[in-house]
Amino acid sequence: MGATTDLRDRIFEVADTEGKGRAAYSLWLLIQHEGWEVARQNTSKTTWHRNLKVLRAAGLSDAEISHGRVVELRRKINECQQVDNWLQLAA
């Protein structure tokens, strides 16, 4: 449930308006439930591309969108630390 909530929050953060956020999130749910092809066929061309733009801005890749699921392989930037020399990497 956490990944879905995080994604929803990211979509609403990057959308210009709340309505665009709701539309993009609704498209994401439709893709998850019905699949990419059915969602594409049931959405107008301009709406499809406008919502995909928001989904991509929220961090979804084309592969994640086409499969309708988020791949949890990414590391958050705050989990990394800067190193100044090669010796710090060995530690």
C-alpha positions in Angstrom: 0.0 0.0 0.0 2.9 2.3 0.7 4.2 2.3 -2.9 0.7 3.2 -4.2 0.4 6.1 -1.8 3.9 7.4 -2.6 3.1 7.3 -6.3 -0.2 9.0 -5.8 1.4 11.7 -3.8 4.1 12.2 -6.5 1.5 12.4 -9.3 -0.4 15.1 -7.4 2.9 17.0 -6.7 3.9 17.2 -10.3 0.5 17.9 -11.8 -0.3 21.5 -12.6 -3.8 21.2 -11.0 -5.6 18.9 -8.7 -7.9 17.9 -11.6 -4.9 16.9 -13.8 -3.5 14.9 -10.9 -6.8 13.0 -10.5 -7.0 12.4 -14.2 -3.4 11.0 -14.4 -3.9 8.9 -11.4 -7.2 7.6 -12.8 -5.4 6.6 -16.0 -2.8 4.8 -13.9 -5.5 2.8 -12.1 -7.2 2.0 -15.4 -3.9 0.8 -16.8 -3.3 -1.4 -13.8 -6.9 -2.8 -13.9 -7.6 -3.2 -17.6 -4.1 -3.1 -19.1 -2.3 -0.6 -21.3 -4.0 -1.5 -24.6 -7.6 -1.3 -23.2 -6.8 2.0 -21.4 -5.3 3.4 -24.6 -8.3 2.5 -26.7 -10.7 4.0 -24.1 -8.9 7.3 -23.8 -8.8 10.2 -26.3 -5.4 10.8 -27.9 -4.9 14.2 -26.3 -6.0 13.1 -22.9 -3.8 10.0 -23.1 -0.6 12.0 -23.9 -1.4 14.7 -21.3 -1.8 12.1 -18.6 1.2 10.1 -19.7 3.3 13.3 -19.4 2.2 13.7 -15.8 2.9 10.0 -15.0 6.4 10.3 -16.5 7.0 13.5 -14.6 6.1 11.6 -11.4 8.9 9.2 -12.1 7.2 6.3 -13.9 9.1 4.8 -16.8 7.5 3.7 -20.1 8.1 0.1 -19.0 6.3 0.6 -15.7 3.4 2.3 -17.5 3.0 -0.4 -20.1 3.0 -3.2 -17.5 0.9 -1.3 -15.1 3.1 -1.8 -12.0 5.9 0.0 -10.3 9.2 -1.8 -10.1 10.7 -1.2 -6.7 14.4 -1.3 -7.6 15.2 2.3 -7.3 17.2 3.6 -4.4 16.3 6.9 -2.9 18.9 9.6 -3.2 19.0 10.2 0.5 20.2 6.6 1.0 23.4 7.4 -0.8 26.4 9.3 0.6 29.1 11.3 -1.1 32.6 10.0 -1.0 35.8 12.0 -1.5 38.2 9.2 -2.3 38.4 5.6 -3.4 39.4 4.4 0.1 36.0 5.4 1.5 34.3 3.0 -1.0 36.2 0.0 0.4 35.0 0.7 4.0 
